[in-house]
Amino acid sequence: MQSSRPYIARALYEWLLDNELTPYIVVDAEQAGVEVPRQFVQNGQIVLNLGVSAIRDLSMTNEAIAFSARFGGQPTQIMVPTEALIAIYARENGVGMVFGHEPVMPAEDANDVADEVSEDEAPGLSSVENVEPDDGEADAGGEPDEAPKKGRPSLRVVK
């Protein structure tokens, strides 16, 4: 399963811009692949302004956030792998999100997973017949139904 972090970061970035706020990101500068000006790193982190007037050529992919910015008047190419993104927030009011550590889930081939789970262990689905409630009327045997079934099917996972 892919990380939700890049999807949420893109959505929050757009939301902040739509509300005329300035998006800032907090980056773990110690992570592999992070390309930022090291002289501005404090306590292993750097805060970057992603406002439209501060950057050029922004690219937010599932793998990384990349853009050009000026630091001390020098144009610099910035690269932030998605795993290094700690938070995204608005400069004006601090509204945003801090990302927690996501568990690393190994990518498995679907055939490998199917081979590992026996049919007895595989979850199954069942449904309930669509039965109209009869308001407690007697059935063919003359007895009223004790618990009439509702009209919607249900999903039940069997382990």
PyMOL commands that set and color helices and strands:
alter all, ss='L'
color gray80, all
select helices_A, chain A and resi 5-18+38-40+82-84+110-116
alter helices_A, ss='H'
color red, helices_A
select strands_A, chain A and resi 23-28+45-49+55-60+64-71+74-81+85-90+96-98+124-126+156-158
alter strands_A, ss='S'
color yellow, strands_A
deselect
rebuild
show_as cartoon
